[in-house]
């Protein structure tokens, strides 16, 4: 499996090529669904745009796409048109907000859920043509251990692993790390702990996972940041409008702005949590 991952990495762009130097590829993944991965991707893209980075999002859950849903849009063309040879990659790119662009996946198309090697290679070769259009490519991978997910992760410069402090999420995150470790000789894995009540809770979740990964896999992890539990996240999902646009002053988005700074090396102090029920009510009232 490592040989295949190596080939895909080369197709995405040799490490000494202009592609590798000009565009950073970040795969955002999770061991299970429902941990807020897509919400992080779309809002991280918008936060990076505020730092004047050109960002393209690839909806890497090719058969069950939902990045377009998060933005409340319905693109005319998607990844299926690219794979069928009907459109080139420039024609399916869809502009959204703040200069961010997306490469839409297709929803409910089982044939795309686990592409054969040749068709996935075609996707990655096409991505190399984006080098002059973006500084950062964010890949919102499918959750879990799917064929596409693992290959996108192993073809990327870095992986952002999203989890919550709950035991099932922690267990599934470790399962994904084991699969990554088997397929890739070396990959940088950064952890984001979502829906935490405190910095302590985030640190404890990260440390448990990092300890297991180092002890049993010899796999180092880096804590990229955490996101406080915020009722406005759920509201933005229902509104089909990213938190960055609907509630830019929300506590969760401030955390994502901090994470974006960590991604590009603009280090700031992490946000502090809201203060219990008073903070909860304050956030709700300030959003009306």
Secondary structure, 3 states (H helix, E strand, C coil): CHHHHHHHHHHHCCCCCHHHHHCEEEEEEECCCCCCHHHHHHHHHHHHHHCCCCEEEEEECCCECCHHHHHCCCCCCCHHHHHCCCCCHHHHEEECCCCCEEECCCECCHHHCCCCHHHHHHHHHHHHHHCCCCCEEEEEECCCCCHHHHHHHHCCCEEEEEEECCHHHHHHHHHHHHHHHHHCCCCEEEEEEEEECCHHHHHHHHHHHHHHHHHHHCCCEEEEEEEECCHHHHHHHHHCCCHHHHCCCCHHHHHHHHHHHHHHCCCCCCCCCCCHHHHHHHHHHHCC
